[in-house]
Amino acid sequence: MAALGSALTQMVVLLMGVVTGQEATPVDCVFGGSCLLPCRFQPKSKTSLYWLKRNGMDVQVHSYYHDQDQLKQQDPLYRGRTSLFPDQISGGNASLHLARVVLQDQGMYKCYTGGNPTNVTVAVRAPVGTVDIMLVNDTVTCKSGGIYPRPELTWSISPRPATALQNTTEVHKDDQGLYVISGSLRTVYNDTESVYSCSVQNEHGAKTATMRQNPPMHSAPKSEVLLLCNASGLADITWTFNHNQTILRKRAGQEKPQVETEWQQHAGGLSESDSLLLNTTSAESAGTYTCTVSYAEETHVTNTKLKILEDRNEAPVGTVDIMLVNDTVTCKSGGIYPRPELTWSISPRLATALQNTTEVHEDYQGLYVISGSLRTVYNDTESVYSCSVQNEHGARTATMRQNPPMQSAPKSEVLLPCNASGLADITWTFNHNQTILRKRAGQEKPQVETEWQQHAGGLSESGSLLLNTTSAESAGTYTCTVSYAEETHVTNTKLKILEDRNEGRLLVKI
């Protein structure tokens, strides 16, 4: 009987070289999954069926005759991965079930049952799975693997354009022939304003991962601090410490997270947005806490650096923000310990001649937030207003001045003055809430927001902005903020666009 089976197989192999079948049926298989290769035939009393793959020569995939599988001559690649439907063969179903699909399964298959063969073309794909994104120092890395065919990786940064930052991409194959892709992007150190997005895609789909860094937080030992996350809807949540220690996981739909044993005394629970209530113990609680929110097609990563203040004297005065709206100057700073003071000075006017108020309160970390407001003379373009926030461990100052108003025709250039010198960060904003551009200390060129690239003509050596006006929409308040190590200087300029030149002479005063 064995000799008969061998003879039949040889006959089929010979026939396969000369018999032309129908057009091939395409079958799309997912790597690692199961796949069904269809084949129907006219039932008869005795059935012999053969599945072969064209690979230069015919490779035996699965054989069936004498009412049972005949697998002695099956190619080793398919061993233990193929099966038929024995109870349906008598009804004319010769379809092949292929399990644990690999890339080598791609190609042309023939199902032979005595008449013309059925041709099946198998294509294997491995869609993009998890995309991992991580920030270490000033570099964002992005990686994904187990992909086929070859993928691509793209970056986007909001609000900064990706073209302004150096990036690299590498692609290689793993031992299964699948693609692994990784990219790195140099960022601005301690950037807490941008969202970095990495997308990995091929012809079968894409997945995206985003990363942002919250402003650093401070906490005393043996206290509670809320580490922020912003999850919504059905998502998997993971909190990690220093990129390699899992704190907890919460699967989509679960009510309570699964907390790792060593973190059960420290993880106080999750808020509705899945922010983490952390019970700090000592300086060992300091480090980087990461919230990873995983949706079906996207992953969002948020990093928060936590510093533990063994002595609260370590919370010095940080950034002091100053702003002029109408006839009131406001000044604010936070994250300070011990209690700070706020003082005003006005040159050439005395602060005592103007009404001012100051408020101080503690945040949820026990650190102080101080704010003050000062009523000014409306449209005062002569005085420099200075706000200083200090405690026994140091001080920082912010100054604000208002330039005389300027006028310009539409579709012309106007130079908005600023007075920067030395190493400083420069930021230009419009109407207090739209960022135009930023230039970090030491950078040669500013990073201009996309919507302002047609309007911002460049910066002078002093940081003055060359503006290309378009229409009345260019009118408003333009603010130059110059930040040094200990001081911040803010300059406001109101610009009026003369739609009708009869409104007055075009005067550009600098």
C-alpha positions in Angstrom: 0.0 0.0 0.0 2.9 2.4 0.8 4.3 1.7 -2.7 0.9 2.5 -4.2 0.8 5.8 -2.3 4.3 6.8 -3.4 3.4 6.0 -7.0 0.2 8.1 -6.8 2.2 11.0 -5.4 4.8 10.8 -8.2 2.0 10.7 -10.7 0.4 13.8 -9.2 3.7 15.7 -9.3 4.1 14.9 -12.9 0.6 15.9 -13.7 1.1 19.2 -11.9 3.7 20.3 -14.4 1.4 19.9 -17.4 -2.2 20.5 -16.2 -3.4 24.1 -16.2 -5.9 25.1 -13.6 -8.2 28.0 -13.0 -7.2 31.5 -11.9 -5.7 31.5 -8.5 -7.9 32.4 -5.5 -6.0 35.1 -3.3 -5.8 34.4 0.4 -4.5 36.9 2.9 -2.9 35.4 6.0 -1.7 37.1 9.2 1.7 36.1 10.5 1.3 33.8 13.5 -2.4 33.2 13.0 -4.4 30.6 11.1 -5.5 30.6 7.5 -8.0 28.7 5.4 -7.0 27.7 1.8 -10.3 26.9 0.0 -10.8 23.9 -2.3 -14.0 22.3 -3.5 -14.4 19.2 -5.7 -17.1 16.8 -7.1 -17.5 14.0 -4.4 -16.8 10.5 -5.5 -16.6 7.1 -3.8 -12.9 7.1 -3.2 -11.1 10.3 -2.7 -7.5 11.1 -3.1 -6.5 14.7 -2.5 -3.1 16.5 -2.5 -2.1 20.0 -1.5 1.2 21.1 -3.0 3.2 24.3 -3.1 5.0 25.5 -6.2 8.5 26.4 -5.0 10.7 25.7 -8.0 9.6 22.2 -7.6 6.3 20.9 -6.1 6.5 20.7 -2.3 4.1 18.3 -0.5 2.0 20.2 2.0 -0.7 17.7 2.8 -1.9 14.4 1.3 -5.1 12.4 2.0 -6.1 9.0 0.5 -7.4 5.6 1.8 -9.7 7.7 4.1 -6.9 9.1 6.2 -4.0 11.6 6.2 -0.8 10.5 4.5 2.0 12.7 5.9 5.2 10.7 5.7 6.4 12.7 2.7 5.1 16.1 4.0 7.7 18.9 3.8 9.2 19.6 7.3 8.1 23.3 7.1 4.4 22.2 7.4 4.8 19.5 9.9 2.1 19.8 12.7 0.6 22.9 11.0 -1.8 21.5 8.4 -5.2 19.8 8.7 -8.3 19.0 6.6 -11.9 18.7 7.6 -12.4 14.9 7.5 -16.1 14.9 8.2 -16.6 17.3 5.2 -14.4 15.6 2.6 -17.2 13.2 1.5 -19.2 16.4 0.7 -16.6 17.8 -1.5 -14.7 20.1 0.9 -10.9 19.7 0.5 -10.0 23.1 2.1 -6.7 23.2 4.0 -6.4 24.7 7.5 -2.9 26.2 7.9 -1.9 27.1 11.5 0.9 29.3 12.9 1.5 31.1 9.6 5.1 32.1 8.8 6.5 34.2 5.9 7.7 31.1 4.1 4.1 30.1 3.6 3.7 32.8 0.9 3.3 31.6 -2.7 1.2 29.5 -5.1 -0.6 26.4 -3.8 -2.4 23.7 -5.8 -5.2 21.5 -4.5 -5.5 18.3 -6.7 -8.4 15.9 -6.4 -8.2 14.1 -9.7 -9.6 16.8 -12.1 -8.2 20.3 -12.8 -6.3 21.6 -9.8 -7.6 24.5 -7.7 -5.0 27.3 -7.5 -4.6 29.4 -4.3 -2.1 32.3 -3.9 -1.2 33.0 -0.2 0.1 36.4 0.9 1.3 36.9 4.5 1.2 40.1 6.3 2.2 41.2 9.8 0.4 44.4 10.7 2.0 47.1 12.9 1.6 46.2 16.5 2.7 48.1 19.6 4.7 51.3 19.0 6.9 52.1 22.0 8.0 55.7 22.6 10.4 56.9 25.3 12.2 60.1 26.4 15.7 59.8 27.9 17.5 63.1 28.5 17.0 65.1 25.3 16.2 62.2 22.9 12.8 60.6 22.1 13.1 57.1 20.8 10.4 55.2 18.9 10.4 51.5 18.1 8.1 48.8 16.6 8.8 45.2 15.4 7.2 42.1 14.0 6.0 43.9 10.8 5.7 42.8 7.2 6.0 44.2 4.6 8.6 46.9 5.2 7.3 49.8 7.3 8.1 53.5 7.4 8.4 55.8 10.5 7.4 59.5 10.5 7.6 62.1 13.2 5.4 65.1 14.0 5.8 67.7 16.7 3.2 70.1 18.0 3.6 73.0 18.1 7.1 72.7 16.7 7.8 71.6 13.1 9.7 68.2 12.9 12.1 69.6 10.2 13.8 71.7 12.8 15.0 68.7 14.8 17.6 66.1 14.0 16.2 62.6 13.5 17.4 59.1 12.4 15.6 55.9 11.4 16.9 52.3 11.2 15.2 49.2 9.7 16.4 45.6 9.9 14.9 42.1 9.8 14.6 39.7 12.7 15.3 36.0 12.6 11.8 35.3 11.3 12.2 37.7 8.4 9.9 40.4 10.0 10.9 44.0 10.0 12.0 46.0 13.1 12.0 49.8 12.8 13.4 52.3 15.2 13.8 56.1 15.2 15.3 58.7 17.4 14.6 62.5 17.6 16.7 65.1 19.3 14.5 67.4 21.4 14.9 70.6 23.4 16.1 69.6 26.8 13.3 69.7 29.5 10.7 70.6 26.8 7.4 70.6 28.6 5.4 72.4 25.9 5.6 70.1 22.8 3.8 66.8 22.0 6.0 64.4 20.0 4.2 61.9 17.8 5.7 58.9 16.1 3.8 57.0 13.4 4.7 53.6 12.0 2.9 52.4 8.9 3.0 50.1 5.9 0.5 49.4 3.2 -1.8 47.5 5.6 -2.2 50.2 8.3 -0.6 52.4 10.9 -0.2 52.9 14.6 0.8 56.1 16.4 2.5 56.8 19.8 2.7 60.3 21.3 4.9 61.5 24.2 4.7 64.6 26.3 6.6 65.8 29.4 4.8 67.5 32.2 6.5 70.3 34.1 8.6 68.8 37.0 6.9 68.4 40.3 8.1 68.7 43.9 6.9 66.9 47.0 7.9 66.5 50.6 8.6 63.0 51.9 5.8 61.2 53.6 3.1 63.1 51.8 0.7 62.6 48.9 1.2 63.9 45.3 -1.1 63.6 42.3 0.9 62.6 39.1 -1.1 63.7 36.1 -2.4 61.5 33.3 -5.2 62.3 30.8 -7.0 59.1 29.8 -10.6 58.9 28.5 -12.8 56.1 27.2 -11.8 52.5 27.0 -8.1 52.2 27.3 -5.4 50.1 28.9 -3.4 52.1 31.6 0.1 51.4 32.7 2.1 53.4 35.2 5.9 52.8 35.4 8.8 54.2 37.4 12.1 55.2 35.8 11.1 53.4 32.5 11.7 49.9 33.9 9.6 49.3 37.0 5.9 48.6 36.6 3.8 50.3 39.3 0.3 49.2 38.2 -1.8 48.1 35.2 -5.5 48.6 34.5 -7.1 46.9 31.5 -9.9 48.6 29.6 -13.2 48.0 31.4 -11.6 47.0 34.7 -12.7 48.9 37.8 -9.6 48.5 39.9 -5.9 48.4 38.8 -3.6 45.6 39.5 -0.8 47.0 41.6 2.6 45.4 41.8 3.4 44.0 45.3 6.3 46.4 46.0 4.2 49.4 45.1 1.1 48.6 47.1 2.1 50.9 50.0 2.9 53.8 47.6 0.2 53.7 44.9 -2.9 55.3 46.6 -5.2 54.9 43.6 -6.3 56.3 40.3 -8.5 59.3 39.5 -11.1 59.4 36.8 -8.5 60.5 34.3 -6.2 57.8 35.7 -3.8 60.2 37.4 -1.8 58.4 40.1 -2.1 59.4 43.7 1.4 58.6 45.1 2.4 58.3 48.7 6.0 59.4 48.8 8.4 58.0 51.5 11.9 59.4 51.0 14.3 60.5 48.4 13.9 57.1 46.8 10.5 58.2 45.6 12.2 60.7 43.3 12.4 59.9 39.6 10.5 59.7 36.3 6.9 58.5 36.5 5.3 57.5 33.2 1.6 57.0 32.3 1.0 55.0 29.2 -2.6 55.1 27.8 -3.1 52.4 25.0 -6.1 52.6 22.6 -6.7 50.4 19.6 -4.7 52.5 17.2 -2.8 55.0 19.4 -0.6 55.1 22.5 -0.2 58.2 24.6 2.7 58.5 27.0 3.1 61.2 29.6 6.3 61.6 31.7 6.5 63.5 35.0 9.7 64.1 36.9 9.2 64.1 40.6 11.7 65.6 43.1 11.5 64.8 46.8 12.4 67.8 49.0 14.1 66.3 52.0 14.4 69.9 53.2 11.7 72.2 51.8 14.4 74.8 51.5 15.1 73.1 48.2 12.0 74.7 46.5 13.5 78.0 45.2 11.7 80.7 43.2 11.3 79.5 39.7 9.8 81.2 36.7 8.0 84.6 37.3 5.3 85.3 34.8 4.3 88.9 34.1 1.5 90.2 31.8 -0.3 93.4 31.0 -4.1 93.3 30.2 -5.8 96.7 29.7 -4.5 98.8 32.7 -3.5 95.9 35.0 -0.2 94.2 35.3 -0.3 90.7 36.8 2.6 88.7 38.2 2.7 85.1 39.3 5.1 82.4 40.5 4.6 78.9 42.2 6.2 75.8 43.6 8.1 77.8 46.3 9.1 77.1 49.9 9.3 78.7 52.4 6.6 81.4 52.0 7.7 84.1 49.5 7.1 87.8 49.1 6.2 89.8 46.1 7.3 93.4 45.6 6.7 95.9 42.8 9.0 98.7 41.5 8.2 101.2 38.8 10.6 103.4 36.9 10.3 106.4 36.8 7.1 106.1 38.8 6.8 105.0 42.5 4.9 101.9 43.3 3.2 103.5 46.3 1.2 105.7 44.0 -0.5 102.8 42.4 -3.1 100.3 43.8 -1.7 96.8 44.1 -2.8 93.5 45.7 -1.0 90.3 46.6 -2.4 86.8 47.2 -0.6 83.7 48.6 -1.8 80.1 48.9 -0.5 76.6 49.2 -0.9 74.0 46.4 -1.7 70.3 47.1 2.0 69.6 47.6 2.3 72.2 50.4 4.3 74.6 48.2 3.5 78.3 47.9 1.9 80.0 44.9 2.0 83.8 45.0 0.3 86.3 42.6 0.0 90.1 42.5 -1.7 92.7 40.4 -0.9 96.4 39.9 -3.2 99.0 38.5 -1.3 101.2 36.0 -1.9 104.3 34.0 -3.8 103.3 30.8 -1.5 103.1 27.7 1.5 104.0 29.8 4.5 103.8 27.4 7.0 105.5 29.6 7.3 103.2 32.7 9.1 99.9 33.3 7.1 97.7 35.7 9.2 95.3 37.7 7.9 92.4 39.9 10.3 90.5 42.2 9.4 87.3 44.0 11.8 86.3 46.8 12.2 84.3 50.0 15.2 83.8 52.2 16.9 81.6 49.6 16.8 83.9 46.6 14.8 85.9 44.2 13.7 86.2 40.6 12.5 89.2 38.7 10.2 89.9 35.7 9.9 93.3 34.0 7.3 94.6 31.7 7.2 97.7 29.4 4.8 98.8 26.8 6.1 100.4 23.6 4.3 103.2 21.9 1.6 101.9 19.5 2.7 101.3 15.9 0.9 101.5 12.6 1.3 99.7 9.3 -0.4 99.2 6.0 -1.6 95.7 5.0 0.8 93.6 2.9 3.9 95.4 4.1 6.8 94.8 6.6 7.1 96.3 10.0 9.8 95.7 12.6 8.4 95.1 16.1 11.1 96.0 18.7 12.7 93.8 21.3 15.9 94.4 23.3 17.6 91.0 24.0 21.4 90.6 24.5 23.6 87.7 25.5 22.4 84.2 26.0 18.6 84.3 26.4 15.5 82.4 25.4 13.2 84.5 23.2 9.5 84.0 22.7 7.2 86.1 20.5 3.4 85.8 21.1 0.3 87.4 19.6 -2.6 88.6 21.8 -1.1 86.8 24.8 -2.2 83.3 23.7 -0.8 82.5 20.3 2.9 81.6 20.1 4.6 83.0 17.0 8.1 81.7 17.4 10.7 80.5 20.0 14.5 80.8 19.9 16.4 79.0 22.6 19.7 80.4 24.0 22.5 79.4 21.6 20.2 78.5 18.7 21.0 80.1 15.4 17.4 80.1 13.9 14.1 80.5 15.7 11.4 77.7 15.5 8.4 79.4 13.9 4.9 78.0 14.4 3.3 76.6 11.2 0.5 79.2 11.0 3.0 82.1 11.3 5.6 81.0 8.8 4.3 83.3 6.1 4.2 86.2 8.5 7.3 86.0 10.6 10.1 87.3 8.4 12.9 86.7 11.0 14.7 88.2 14.0 17.2 90.9 14.3 20.3 90.6 16.6 18.3 92.2 19.4 15.4 89.8 18.9 13.1 92.3 17.1 10.6 90.6 14.9 10.2 91.5 11.2 6.5 91.0 10.5 4.8 90.6 7.2 1.3 92.0 7.7 -1.6 90.7 5.6 -4.9 92.4 6.6 -6.7 93.8 9.6 -6.3 90.4 11.2 -2.6 91.3 11.8 -3.6 94.0 14.2 -3.2 93.2 17.9 -0.7 93.0 20.8 2.7 91.5 20.0 4.8 90.4 23.0 8.5 89.7 23.2 9.6 87.7 26.2 13.3 87.5 26.9 14.3 84.9 29.6 17.7 85.0 31.4 18.8 82.8 34.3 17.5 85.2 37.0 15.3 87.6 35.1 12.6 87.8 32.5 11.9 90.9 30.4 8.6 91.4 28.6 7.9 94.0 25.9 4.4 94.7 24.5 3.7 96.4 21.2 0.2 97.3 19.9 0.0 97.2 16.1 -2.7 98.9 14.2 -3.3 98.0 10.5 -4.4 101.0 8.4 -6.8 99.5 5.9 -7.5 103.1 4.6 -4.4 105.1 4.2 -6.4 108.3 4.9 -6.6 107.2 8.5 -3.2 108.8 9.1 0.4 108.8 8.0 2.2 105.5 7.9 4.5 105.8 10.8 6.8 103.0 11.9 8.5 104.1 15.0 11.3 101.9 16.5 
